[in-house]
Amino acid sequence: MPYKVEKRSKKWCVVKDDGSGKSMGCHDTEAQAKGQLSALYANEPEAEVENLFKEAHDAFGEDHPRAARLW
C-alpha cells in the first residue's frame, strides 16, 4: 500500500496514496511524519525493496542517509 506525507491544517499527516486519502496518523513535524512513513514501509510485506528505497529517496531527499541509492 503506497503512502505519502501531506500537510493538513497545522499537522503533518501520513495518508494512503490510493485515492482514499485515509489518514494513518498526524504529527506536529514533517520529520515525525516521515519517521512513521518509514516504519509503515518497513512493515509492508508486499512492498519490493527497490520501491522502498525509491520512496525513501523521494521522501527524505538526495542527501539524507535514509535515502541510500541502491537501484
QUIQUI-V685453 format. One record per helix or strand. SS is the DSSP state (a for helix, b for strand). FROM is the first residue (numbers start at 1). LEN is the number of residues. If there is no record, write none. Layout:
ss: [SS SS]
from: [FROM FROM]
len: [LEN LEN]
This chain:
ss: [b b b a a a]
from: [3 11 23 30 49 65]
len: [6 6 5 13 12 3]
